[in-house]
Amino acid sequence: MRGFDPLAFIDRKEAKRLDRFAHLAMAAALMAVEDAKLSLDREVRERIGVLIGSGIVDVQAVTP
């Protein structure tokens, strides 16, 4: 996805640690919460989770 900036959604340190597919998944999750207009107060945040799976490893992770 050209023009996508993961830093608009996650901090620089975390972006360096994560693969591209994870950048996109994090952005999608954050946009979904925003679109749904969910109120995520402290009590609710502790009861919400997201599971991300990948059938193959990210190509960027295995290329030098």
ABEGO torsion letter per residue (X at the ends): XBGBBAAAABBAAAAAABBAAAAAAAAAAAAAAAAAGBBBBAAAAAABBBBBBBABBBAAAABX
